[in-house]
Amino acid sequence: MAGTLYLVASPIGNMGDLTARAGAVLAQVDLVAAEDTRRSGQLLQYLGIKKPLTSYFEHNKRKKGEVILNALLDGQNVALLCDAGTPGIADPGADIAREAIAAGIDVIPIPGACAMLTALMASGLTTERFVFEGFLPRKEKERKLRLEELQTEMRTMVFYEAPHRLKDTLKAMEQVFGQERKAVCARELTKKFEEFLRMDLAQLNAHFAQKDPKGEFVVVVAGAEKRKDEIEIDLHALLEVREQLEQEGLSRKEAAKAVAKLYGKSVKEIYGLGLEQDEWSEYPCD
Ligand code: SAM
């Protein structure tokens, strides 16, 4: 009989957040697969549990996924731990869960701490409807496009961000969502220096201009107040977006296509913004 894959949530800082059920499962399984074996080894040591430990992370997930699946098919029970928090949320846990389900293996969640919900619950922003966006693309151009897509998102948005990218991300958010959009930077959750900065985007940027971000962050951003079709589209602003994309390396046609798609305009209209008649000769007819 095949074993069971347990997806075990672990603390994101405060060891008191480890659940009794997580401890019991870790004590009972045959194998622990960990995104960070050093960190998970410390957790097992803290619990006084000795178990075979194997690594499973982004760069070995294909090869190690097979090893773990074979162990499960051989009847071993396996606990999956991510670096911290809930496996499958912005880490490779979702891949092994999907593969195990496809192979007919029982997958059991052991819930617990998760940075996204911990930040959201105390953000002070509406939690009635929200969307988890995880990490934004690292490249400036792609990040901007993703934010543009979210400009009229009305649900509260939750993002993860690395400290060394936080300032650039908050600046890009201010450019796209506007200075007055409410946002919260939740830092070092459940740890000694836990902090919630509840401000608008302009104030957050002013704050981080004075003080470099340190530690781990979740950024929660209020949803837009107006629906896409209620926002009057300023063609001058669209021209600026197109020009910026061109400066970042897109051809004029590619930039026009991207902007047109986002704002429900025709490619031809966006392509033609700010151009003299003779420049139109380049316009690639669709
Ligand atoms: N699976 C994890 C979870 O359940 O939250 C998230 C894994 S993701 C690779 C790591 C990101 O989560 C960090 O870059 C940070 O954005 C966020 N994070 C994790 N722990 C945190 C903490 N204690 N305080 C603030 N953010 C945290």
py3Dmol code that shows the C-alpha trace and the ligand (Angstrom):
import py3Dmol

protein = """\
ATOM      1  CA  MET A   1       0.000   0.000   0.000  1.00  0.00           C
ATOM      2  CA  ALA A   2       1.256   3.493  -0.852  1.00  0.00           C
ATOM      3  CA  GLY A   3       2.218   5.857   1.937  1.00  0.00           C
ATOM      4  CA  THR A   4       0.772   9.301   2.646  1.00  0.00           C
ATOM      5  CA  LEU A   5       2.256  12.683   1.834  1.00  0.00           C
ATOM      6  CA  TYR A   6       1.724  15.177   4.657  1.00  0.00           C
ATOM      7  CA  LEU A   7       2.158  18.868   3.816  1.00  0.00           C
ATOM      8  CA  VAL A   8       3.227  20.222   7.194  1.00  0.00           C
ATOM      9  CA  ALA A   9       3.103  23.944   7.994  1.00  0.00           C
ATOM     10  CA  SER A  10       5.916  25.147  10.245  1.00  0.00           C
ATOM     11  CA  PRO A  11       6.439  28.443  12.123  1.00  0.00           C
ATOM     12  CA  ILE A  12       7.421  31.588  10.185  1.00  0.00           C
ATOM     13  CA  GLY A  13       9.364  32.875  13.168  1.00  0.00           C
ATOM     14  CA  ASN A  14       7.734  32.054  16.483  1.00  0.00           C
ATOM     15  CA  MET A  15       8.163  28.388  17.490  1.00  0.00           C
ATOM     16  CA  GLY A  16       4.975  28.641  19.533  1.00  0.00           C
ATOM     17  CA  ASP A  17       3.090  28.571  16.232  1.00  0.00           C
ATOM     18  CA  LEU A  18       4.023  24.959  15.530  1.00  0.00           C
ATOM     19  CA  THR A  19       0.824  22.973  15.973  1.00  0.00           C
ATOM     20  CA  ALA A  20       0.555  19.858  18.137  1.00  0.00           C
ATOM     21  CA  ARG A  21      -0.663  17.987  15.063  1.00  0.00           C
ATOM     22  CA  ALA A  22       2.406  19.028  13.039  1.00  0.00           C
ATOM     23  CA  GLY A  23       4.638  17.699  15.851  1.00  0.00           C
ATOM     24  CA  ALA A  24       2.706  14.413  15.978  1.00  0.00           C
ATOM     25  CA  VAL A  25       2.923  13.914  12.197  1.00  0.00           C
ATOM     26  CA  LEU A  26       6.659  14.665  12.137  1.00  0.00           C
ATOM     27  CA  ALA A  27       7.164  12.103  14.912  1.00  0.00           C
ATOM     28  CA  GLN A  28       5.250   9.451  13.002  1.00  0.00           C
ATOM     29  CA  VAL A  29       6.482   9.696   9.375  1.00  0.00           C
ATOM     30  CA  ASP A  30       9.293   7.609   7.825  1.00  0.00           C
ATOM     31  CA  LEU A  31      10.934  10.447   5.908  1.00  0.00           C
ATOM     32  CA  VAL A  32      11.008  14.242   6.080  1.00  0.00           C
ATOM     33  CA  ALA A  33      11.518  16.141   2.804  1.00  0.00           C
ATOM     34  CA  ALA A  34      12.663  19.690   3.476  1.00  0.00           C
ATOM     35  CA  GLU A  35      13.199  22.793   1.365  1.00  0.00           C
ATOM     36  CA  ASP A  36      15.972  23.797   3.785  1.00  0.00           C
ATOM     37  CA  THR A  37      17.425  20.745   5.540  1.00  0.00           C
ATOM     38  CA  ARG A  38      19.426  22.843   7.990  1.00  0.00           C
ATOM     39  CA  ARG A  39      16.396  24.782   9.146  1.00  0.00           C
ATOM     40  CA  SER A  40      14.129  21.726   9.264  1.00  0.00           C
ATOM     41  CA  GLY A  41      16.883  19.777  11.051  1.00  0.00           C
ATOM     42  CA  GLN A  42      16.807  22.451  13.770  1.00  0.00           C
ATOM     43  CA  LEU A  43      13.025  22.141  13.989  1.00  0.00           C
ATOM     44  CA  LEU A  44      13.256  18.355  14.422  1.00  0.00           C
ATOM     45  CA  GLN A  45      15.981  18.823  17.017  1.00  0.00           C
ATOM     46  CA  TYR A  46      13.771  21.316  18.883  1.00  0.00           C
ATOM     47  CA  LEU A  47      11.040  18.644  18.920  1.00  0.00           C
ATOM     48  CA  GLY A  48      13.504  15.924  19.940  1.00  0.00           C
ATOM     49  CA  ILE A  49      12.680  13.914  16.795  1.00  0.00           C
ATOM     50  CA  LYS A  50      15.248  11.972  14.760  1.00  0.00           C
ATOM     51  CA  LYS A  51      14.162  11.195  11.200  1.00  0.00           C
ATOM     52  CA  PRO A  52      15.798  10.634   7.840  1.00  0.00           C
ATOM     53  CA  LEU A  53      15.866  14.032   6.164  1.00  0.00           C
ATOM     54  CA  THR A  54      16.128  14.682   2.435  1.00  0.00           C
ATOM     55  CA  SER A  55      16.223  17.952   0.496  1.00  0.00           C
ATOM     56  CA  TYR A  56      13.484  19.086  -1.869  1.00  0.00           C
ATOM     57  CA  PHE A  57      13.814  22.594  -3.283  1.00  0.00           C
ATOM     58  CA  GLU A  58      13.329  24.602  -6.483  1.00  0.00           C
ATOM     59  CA  HIS A  59      16.530  23.451  -8.201  1.00  0.00           C
ATOM     60  CA  ASN A  60      16.343  19.718  -7.424  1.00  0.00           C
ATOM     61  CA  LYS A  61      12.578  19.332  -7.394  1.00  0.00           C
ATOM     62  CA  ARG A  62      12.380  17.248 -10.576  1.00  0.00           C
ATOM     63  CA  LYS A  63      14.945  14.668  -9.570  1.00  0.00           C
ATOM     64  CA  LYS A  64      14.046  14.652  -5.882  1.00  0.00           C
ATOM     65  CA  GLY A  65      10.341  14.651  -6.669  1.00  0.00           C
ATOM     66  CA  GLU A  66      10.816  11.231  -8.291  1.00  0.00           C
ATOM     67  CA  VAL A  67      12.741   9.900  -5.291  1.00  0.00           C
ATOM     68  CA  ILE A  68      10.021  11.090  -2.925  1.00  0.00           C
ATOM     69  CA  LEU A  69       7.236   9.681  -5.095  1.00  0.00           C
ATOM     70  CA  ASN A  70       9.009   6.309  -5.220  1.00  0.00           C
ATOM     71  CA  ALA A  71       9.348   6.324  -1.434  1.00  0.00           C
ATOM     72  CA  LEU A  72       5.606   7.064  -1.150  1.00  0.00           C
ATOM     73  CA  LEU A  73       4.747   4.316  -3.672  1.00  0.00           C
ATOM     74  CA  ASP A  74       6.923   1.932  -1.623  1.00  0.00           C
ATOM     75  CA  GLY A  75       4.662   2.572   1.343  1.00  0.00           C
ATOM     76  CA  GLN A  76       6.655   5.198   3.246  1.00  0.00           C
ATOM     77  CA  ASN A  77       4.867   8.118   4.887  1.00  0.00           C
ATOM     78  CA  VAL A  78       6.537  11.410   4.022  1.00  0.00           C
ATOM     79  CA  ALA A  79       6.241  14.873   5.635  1.00  0.00           C
ATOM     80  CA  LEU A  80       7.056  17.854   3.453  1.00  0.00           C
ATOM     81  CA  LEU A  81       8.353  20.980   5.184  1.00  0.00           C
ATOM     82  CA  CYS A  82       9.079  24.234   3.386  1.00  0.00           C
ATOM     83  CA  ASP A  83      11.631  26.802   4.462  1.00  0.00           C
ATOM     84  CA  ALA A  84       9.012  28.330   6.773  1.00  0.00           C
ATOM     85  CA  GLY A  85       5.233  28.476   6.760  1.00  0.00           C
ATOM     86  CA  THR A  86       2.816  26.563   4.581  1.00  0.00           C
ATOM     87  CA  PRO A  87       4.181  24.264   1.868  1.00  0.00           C
ATOM     88  CA  GLY A  88       2.787  25.066  -1.562  1.00  0.00           C
ATOM     89  CA  ILE A  89       2.402  28.794  -0.953  1.00  0.00           C
ATOM     90  CA  ALA A  90       5.108  30.467  -3.096  1.00  0.00           C
ATOM     91  CA  ASP A  91       7.415  27.447  -2.812  1.00  0.00           C
ATOM     92  CA  PRO A  92       7.836  24.118  -4.671  1.00  0.00           C
ATOM     93  CA  GLY A  93       5.457  22.216  -2.344  1.00  0.00           C
ATOM     94  CA  ALA A  94       2.616  22.601  -4.835  1.00  0.00           C
ATOM     95  CA  ASP A  95       4.525  20.553  -7.457  1.00  0.00           C
ATOM     96  CA  ILE A  96       5.058  17.467  -5.326  1.00  0.00           C
ATOM     97  CA  ALA A  97       1.469  17.658  -4.058  1.00  0.00           C
ATOM     98  CA  ARG A  98       0.181  17.696  -7.649  1.00  0.00           C
ATOM     99  CA  GLU A  99       2.421  14.820  -8.705  1.00  0.00           C
ATOM    100  CA  ALA A 100       1.439  12.728  -5.683  1.00  0.00           C
ATOM    101  CA  ILE A 101      -2.265  13.335  -6.320  1.00  0.00           C
ATOM    102  CA  ALA A 102      -1.783  12.310  -9.966  1.00  0.00           C
ATOM    103  CA  ALA A 103      -0.092   9.095  -8.769  1.00  0.00           C
ATOM    104  CA  GLY A 104      -3.102   8.272  -6.561  1.00  0.00           C
ATOM    105  CA  ILE A 105      -1.270   9.009  -3.286  1.00  0.00           C
ATOM    106  CA  ASP A 106      -3.155  10.460  -0.301  1.00  0.00           C
ATOM    107  CA  VAL A 107      -2.096  14.065   0.327  1.00  0.00           C
ATOM    108  CA  ILE A 108      -3.010  15.431   3.738  1.00  0.00           C
ATOM    109  CA  PRO A 109      -2.592  19.102   4.712  1.00  0.00           C
ATOM    110  CA  ILE A 110      -1.429  19.939   8.240  1.00  0.00           C
ATOM    111  CA  PRO A 111      -2.270  23.666   8.402  1.00  0.00           C
ATOM    112  CA  GLY A 112      -0.477  26.286  10.434  1.00  0.00           C
ATOM    113  CA  ALA A 113       1.428  29.532   9.964  1.00  0.00           C
ATOM    114  CA  CYS A 114       1.417  31.275   6.602  1.00  0.00           C
ATOM    115  CA  ALA A 115       2.976  34.716   6.068  1.00  0.00           C
ATOM    116  CA  MET A 116       0.275  35.798   3.606  1.00  0.00           C
ATOM    117  CA  LEU A 117      -2.662  35.289   5.989  1.00  0.00           C
ATOM    118  CA  THR A 118      -0.718  36.497   9.025  1.00  0.00           C
ATOM    119  CA  ALA A 119      -0.071  39.821   7.265  1.00  0.00           C
ATOM    120  CA  LEU A 120      -3.553  40.121   5.811  1.00  0.00           C
ATOM    121  CA  MET A 121      -5.396  39.407   9.059  1.00  0.00           C
ATOM    122  CA  ALA A 122      -3.763  42.343  10.887  1.00  0.00           C
ATOM    123  CA  SER A 123      -3.374  44.666   7.889  1.00  0.00           C
ATOM    124  CA  GLY A 124      -6.489  46.673   8.682  1.00  0.00           C
ATOM    125  CA  LEU A 125      -7.480  46.414   5.001  1.00  0.00           C
ATOM    126  CA  THR A 126     -10.605  44.607   3.963  1.00  0.00           C
ATOM    127  CA  THR A 127     -10.215  40.826   4.132  1.00  0.00           C
ATOM    128  CA  GLU A 128     -13.634  40.114   2.650  1.00  0.00           C
ATOM    129  CA  ARG A 129     -12.190  39.572  -0.821  1.00  0.00           C
ATOM    130  CA  PHE A 130      -8.489  39.305  -1.500  1.00  0.00           C
ATOM    131  CA  VAL A 131      -6.057  38.000  -4.066  1.00  0.00           C
ATOM    132  CA  PHE A 132      -2.635  36.450  -3.399  1.00  0.00           C
ATOM    133  CA  GLU A 133      -0.078  37.571  -6.000  1.00  0.00           C
ATOM    134  CA  GLY A 134       3.043  36.009  -4.435  1.00  0.00           C
ATOM    135  CA  PHE A 135       6.315  37.393  -5.808  1.00  0.00           C
ATOM    136  CA  LEU A 136       6.181  39.921  -8.647  1.00  0.00           C
ATOM    137  CA  PRO A 137       8.423  39.275 -11.683  1.00  0.00           C
ATOM    138  CA  ARG A 138      12.008  40.374 -10.999  1.00  0.00           C
ATOM    139  CA  LYS A 139      12.551  42.195 -14.294  1.00  0.00           C
ATOM    140  CA  GLU A 140      11.413  45.805 -14.206  1.00  0.00           C
ATOM    141  CA  LYS A 141       9.452  45.672 -17.448  1.00  0.00           C
ATOM    142  CA  GLU A 142       7.545  42.514 -16.526  1.00  0.00           C
ATOM    143  CA  ARG A 143       6.926  43.740 -13.007  1.00  0.00           C
ATOM    144  CA  LYS A 144       5.437  46.959 -14.367  1.00  0.00           C
ATOM    145  CA  LEU A 145       3.197  45.066 -16.759  1.00  0.00           C
ATOM    146  CA  ARG A 146       1.945  42.797 -13.955  1.00  0.00           C
ATOM    147  CA  LEU A 147       1.192  45.838 -11.800  1.00  0.00           C
ATOM    148  CA  GLU A 148      -0.599  47.497 -14.727  1.00  0.00           C
ATOM    149  CA  GLU A 149      -2.777  44.397 -14.986  1.00  0.00           C
ATOM    150  CA  LEU A 150      -3.632  44.831 -11.302  1.00  0.00           C
ATOM    151  CA  GLN A 151      -4.275  48.580 -11.470  1.00  0.00           C
ATOM    152  CA  THR A 152      -8.032  48.137 -11.384  1.00  0.00           C
ATOM    153  CA  GLU A 153      -8.123  45.035  -9.182  1.00  0.00           C
ATOM    154  CA  MET A 154     -10.757  45.783  -6.555  1.00  0.00           C
ATOM    155  CA  ARG A 155      -9.824  43.037  -4.105  1.00  0.00           C
ATOM    156  CA  THR A 156      -7.105  43.511  -1.476  1.00  0.00           C
ATOM    157  CA  MET A 157      -3.801  42.280  -2.943  1.00  0.00           C
ATOM    158  CA  VAL A 158      -1.106  40.400  -1.060  1.00  0.00           C
ATOM    159  CA  PHE A 159       2.495  40.223  -2.325  1.00  0.00           C
ATOM    160  CA  TYR A 160       5.703  38.621  -1.073  1.00  0.00           C
ATOM    161  CA  GLU A 161       8.916  40.555  -1.603  1.00  0.00           C
ATOM    162  CA  ALA A 162      12.609  40.157  -0.828  1.00  0.00           C
ATOM    163  CA  PRO A 163      14.051  43.034   1.258  1.00  0.00           C
ATOM    164  CA  HIS A 164      16.575  44.081  -1.430  1.00  0.00           C
ATOM    165  CA  ARG A 165      13.787  44.512  -3.995  1.00  0.00           C
ATOM    166  CA  LEU A 166      11.213  46.113  -1.695  1.00  0.00           C
ATOM    167  CA  LYS A 167      12.106  49.759  -2.427  1.00  0.00           C
ATOM    168  CA  ASP A 168      11.898  49.304  -6.222  1.00  0.00           C
ATOM    169  CA  THR A 169       8.658  47.385  -5.898  1.00  0.00           C
ATOM    170  CA  LEU A 170       7.029  50.030  -3.715  1.00  0.00           C
ATOM    171  CA  LYS A 171       8.122  52.775  -6.143  1.00  0.00           C
ATOM    172  CA  ALA A 172       6.655  50.861  -9.079  1.00  0.00           C
ATOM    173  CA  MET A 173       3.451  50.343  -7.079  1.00  0.00           C
ATOM    174  CA  GLU A 174       3.198  54.063  -6.378  1.00  0.00           C
ATOM    175  CA  GLN A 175       3.664  54.831 -10.097  1.00  0.00           C
ATOM    176  CA  VAL A 176       0.931  52.428 -11.133  1.00  0.00           C
ATOM    177  CA  PHE A 177      -1.544  52.474  -8.222  1.00  0.00           C
ATOM    178  CA  GLY A 178      -1.037  56.143  -7.284  1.00  0.00           C
ATOM    179  CA  GLN A 179       0.418  57.934  -4.269  1.00  0.00           C
ATOM    180  CA  GLU A 180      -2.670  57.671  -2.139  1.00  0.00           C
ATOM    181  CA  ARG A 181      -3.355  53.967  -2.444  1.00  0.00           C
ATOM    182  CA  LYS A 182      -3.361  52.439   1.061  1.00  0.00           C
ATOM    183  CA  ALA A 183      -0.798  49.714   1.662  1.00  0.00           C
ATOM    184  CA  VAL A 184       0.769  47.817   4.519  1.00  0.00           C
ATOM    185  CA  CYS A 185       4.301  46.504   4.849  1.00  0.00           C
ATOM    186  CA  ALA A 186       4.251  43.657   7.363  1.00  0.00           C
ATOM    187  CA  ARG A 187       7.790  42.954   8.540  1.00  0.00           C
ATOM    188  CA  GLU A 188       9.317  40.078  10.498  1.00  0.00           C
ATOM    189  CA  LEU A 189       5.947  38.550  11.308  1.00  0.00           C
ATOM    190  CA  THR A 190       5.701  36.632  14.602  1.00  0.00           C
ATOM    191  CA  LYS A 191       9.323  37.555  15.376  1.00  0.00           C
ATOM    192  CA  LYS A 192      10.885  39.911  17.920  1.00  0.00           C
ATOM    193  CA  PHE A 193      10.939  42.892  15.557  1.00  0.00           C
ATOM    194  CA  GLU A 194       7.502  42.389  14.031  1.00  0.00           C
ATOM    195  CA  GLU A 195       6.211  45.644  12.567  1.00  0.00           C
ATOM    196  CA  PHE A 196       3.197  46.797  10.574  1.00  0.00           C
ATOM    197  CA  LEU A 197       3.644  49.990   8.516  1.00  0.00           C
ATOM    198  CA  ARG A 198       0.111  51.014   7.589  1.00  0.00           C
ATOM    199  CA  MET A 199       0.371  54.030   5.257  1.00  0.00           C
ATOM    200  CA  ASP A 200      -0.273  55.138   1.720  1.00  0.00           C
ATOM    201  CA  LEU A 201       2.263  54.235  -0.968  1.00  0.00           C
ATOM    202  CA  ALA A 202       3.845  57.707  -1.051  1.00  0.00           C
ATOM    203  CA  GLN A 203       4.379  57.587   2.731  1.00  0.00           C
ATOM    204  CA  LEU A 204       5.836  54.084   2.546  1.00  0.00           C
ATOM    205  CA  ASN A 205       8.296  55.235  -0.105  1.00  0.00           C
ATOM    206  CA  ALA A 206       9.256  58.248   2.000  1.00  0.00           C
ATOM    207  CA  HIS A 207       9.757  55.918   4.971  1.00  0.00           C
ATOM    208  CA  PHE A 208      12.063  53.549   3.077  1.00  0.00           C
ATOM    209  CA  ALA A 209      13.990  56.456   1.525  1.00  0.00           C
ATOM    210  CA  GLN A 210      15.155  57.123   5.120  1.00  0.00           C
ATOM    211  CA  LYS A 211      15.569  53.536   6.269  1.00  0.00           C
ATOM    212  CA  ASP A 212      16.625  50.523   4.213  1.00  0.00           C
ATOM    213  CA  PRO A 213      14.303  47.529   4.504  1.00  0.00           C
ATOM    214  CA  LYS A 214      15.624  44.722   6.683  1.00  0.00           C
ATOM    215  CA  GLY A 215      14.077  41.331   7.384  1.00  0.00           C
ATOM    216  CA  GLU A 216      11.189  39.546   5.695  1.00  0.00           C
ATOM    217  CA  PHE A 217       8.238  41.411   4.226  1.00  0.00           C
ATOM    218  CA  VAL A 218       4.698  40.904   3.048  1.00  0.00           C
ATOM    219  CA  VAL A 219       3.110  43.832   1.210  1.00  0.00           C
ATOM    220  CA  VAL A 220      -0.673  44.175   1.355  1.00  0.00           C
ATOM    221  CA  VAL A 221      -2.252  46.729  -0.985  1.00  0.00           C
ATOM    222  CA  ALA A 222      -5.823  48.016  -0.905  1.00  0.00           C
ATOM    223  CA  GLY A 223      -7.909  47.245  -3.976  1.00  0.00           C
ATOM    224  CA  ALA A 224      -8.888  49.937  -6.481  1.00  0.00           C
ATOM    225  CA  GLU A 225     -11.953  51.985  -5.669  1.00  0.00           C
ATOM    226  CA  LYS A 226     -13.137  52.243  -9.248  1.00  0.00           C
ATOM    227  CA  ARG A 227     -13.848  49.582 -11.798  1.00  0.00           C
ATOM    228  CA  LYS A 228     -11.829  49.545 -15.034  1.00  0.00           C
ATOM    229  CA  ASP A 229     -14.734  50.844 -17.088  1.00  0.00           C
ATOM    230  CA  GLU A 230     -15.291  53.721 -14.615  1.00  0.00           C
ATOM    231  CA  ILE A 231     -11.761  55.029 -14.996  1.00  0.00           C
ATOM    232  CA  GLU A 232     -11.367  57.704 -17.609  1.00  0.00           C
ATOM    233  CA  ILE A 233      -8.385  56.728 -19.660  1.00  0.00           C
ATOM    234  CA  ASP A 234      -5.947  59.534 -20.175  1.00  0.00           C
ATOM    235  CA  LEU A 235      -4.312  59.008 -23.573  1.00  0.00           C
ATOM    236  CA  HIS A 236      -1.319  61.059 -22.540  1.00  0.00           C
ATOM    237  CA  ALA A 237      -0.670  58.622 -19.682  1.00  0.00           C
ATOM    238  CA  LEU A 238      -0.984  55.710 -22.089  1.00  0.00           C
ATOM    239  CA  LEU A 239       1.568  57.321 -24.383  1.00  0.00           C
ATOM    240  CA  GLU A 240       3.945  57.561 -21.419  1.00  0.00           C
ATOM    241  CA  VAL A 241       3.492  53.884 -20.628  1.00  0.00           C
ATOM    242  CA  ARG A 242       4.118  52.931 -24.267  1.00  0.00           C
ATOM    243  CA  GLU A 243       7.235  55.097 -24.424  1.00  0.00           C
ATOM    244  CA  GLN A 244       8.569  53.636 -21.206  1.00  0.00           C
ATOM    245  CA  LEU A 245       8.123  50.101 -22.549  1.00  0.00           C
ATOM    246  CA  GLU A 246       9.942  51.133 -25.739  1.00  0.00           C
ATOM    247  CA  GLN A 247      12.810  52.543 -23.679  1.00  0.00           C
ATOM    248  CA  GLU A 248      12.969  49.236 -21.850  1.00  0.00           C
ATOM    249  CA  GLY A 249      13.545  47.433 -25.136  1.00  0.00           C
ATOM    250  CA  LEU A 250      10.150  46.538 -26.600  1.00  0.00           C
ATOM    251  CA  SER A 251       9.519  47.447 -30.233  1.00  0.00           C
ATOM    252  CA  ARG A 252       6.865  50.118 -30.773  1.00  0.00           C
ATOM    253  CA  LYS A 253       4.448  47.496 -32.008  1.00  0.00           C
ATOM    254  CA  GLU A 254       5.067  45.207 -29.017  1.00  0.00           C
ATOM    255  CA  ALA A 255       4.689  48.122 -26.605  1.00  0.00           C
ATOM    256  CA  ALA A 256       1.484  49.283 -28.313  1.00  0.00           C
ATOM    257  CA  LYS A 257       0.071  45.764 -28.172  1.00  0.00           C
ATOM    258  CA  ALA A 258       0.824  45.410 -24.455  1.00  0.00           C
ATOM    259  CA  VAL A 259      -0.740  48.778 -23.583  1.00  0.00           C
ATOM    260  CA  ALA A 260      -3.760  48.228 -25.849  1.00  0.00           C
ATOM    261  CA  LYS A 261      -4.467  44.866 -24.256  1.00  0.00           C
ATOM    262  CA  LEU A 262      -4.309  46.293 -20.747  1.00  0.00           C
ATOM    263  CA  TYR A 263      -6.601  49.221 -21.413  1.00  0.00           C
ATOM    264  CA  GLY A 264      -9.001  47.673 -23.900  1.00  0.00           C
ATOM    265  CA  LYS A 265      -7.856  49.989 -26.733  1.00  0.00           C
ATOM    266  CA  SER A 266      -6.987  49.214 -30.335  1.00  0.00           C
ATOM    267  CA  VAL A 267      -3.310  48.565 -31.099  1.00  0.00           C
ATOM    268  CA  LYS A 268      -3.501  51.084 -33.944  1.00  0.00           C
ATOM    269  CA  GLU A 269      -4.739  53.868 -31.654  1.00  0.00           C
ATOM    270  CA  ILE A 270      -1.971  53.285 -29.108  1.00  0.00           C
ATOM    271  CA  TYR A 271       0.654  52.871 -31.829  1.00  0.00           C
ATOM    272  CA  GLY A 272      -0.320  56.206 -33.320  1.00  0.00           C
ATOM    273  CA  LEU A 273      -0.171  58.229 -30.077  1.00  0.00           C
ATOM    274  CA  GLY A 274       2.267  61.117 -30.416  1.00  0.00           C
ATOM    275  CA  LEU A 275       3.407  60.156 -33.907  1.00  0.00           C
ATOM    276  CA  GLU A 276       3.596  62.393 -36.945  1.00  0.00           C
ATOM    277  CA  GLN A 277       1.831  61.268 -40.088  1.00  0.00           C
ATOM    278  CA  ASP A 278       5.033  60.075 -41.797  1.00  0.00           C
ATOM    279  CA  GLU A 279       5.949  57.858 -38.838  1.00  0.00           C
ATOM    280  CA  TRP A 280       2.700  56.008 -39.392  1.00  0.00           C
ATOM    281  CA  SER A 281       4.115  54.415 -42.513  1.00  0.00           C
ATOM    282  CA  GLU A 282       5.850  51.980 -40.154  1.00  0.00           C
ATOM    283  CA  TYR A 283       2.506  50.870 -38.737  1.00  0.00           C
ATOM    284  CA  PRO A 284       2.290  47.124 -39.168  1.00  0.00           C
ATOM    285  CA  CYS A 285      -1.206  46.379 -40.453  1.00  0.00           C
ATOM    286  CA  ASP A 286      -2.827  43.467 -38.591  1.00  0.00           C
TER     287      ASP A 286
END
"""
ligand_1 = """\
27
SAM
N 5.378 29.179 2.213
C 5.645 30.388 2.945
C 4.370 30.853 3.649
O 3.553 30.032 3.981
O 4.212 32.034 3.899
C 6.210 31.477 2.061
C 7.446 31.090 1.331
S 8.122 32.376 0.337
C 9.433 31.485 -0.403
C 9.000 33.394 1.457
C 8.398 34.788 1.565
O 7.339 34.779 2.521
C 9.356 35.825 2.075
O 10.133 36.372 1.021
C 8.427 36.871 2.664
O 7.878 37.679 1.642
C 7.329 35.989 3.243
N 7.603 35.681 4.663
C 7.953 34.492 5.188
N 8.108 34.604 6.530
C 7.839 35.879 6.848
C 7.833 36.633 8.070
N 8.118 36.075 9.239
N 7.498 37.942 8.016
C 7.196 38.532 6.850
N 7.189 37.878 5.658
C 7.504 36.576 5.663
"""
view = py3Dmol.view(width=600, height=400)
view.addModel(protein, "pdb")
view.setStyle({"model": 0}, {"cartoon": {"style": "trace"}})
view.addModel(ligand_1, "xyz")
view.setStyle({"model": 1}, {"stick": {}})
view.zoomTo()
view.show()
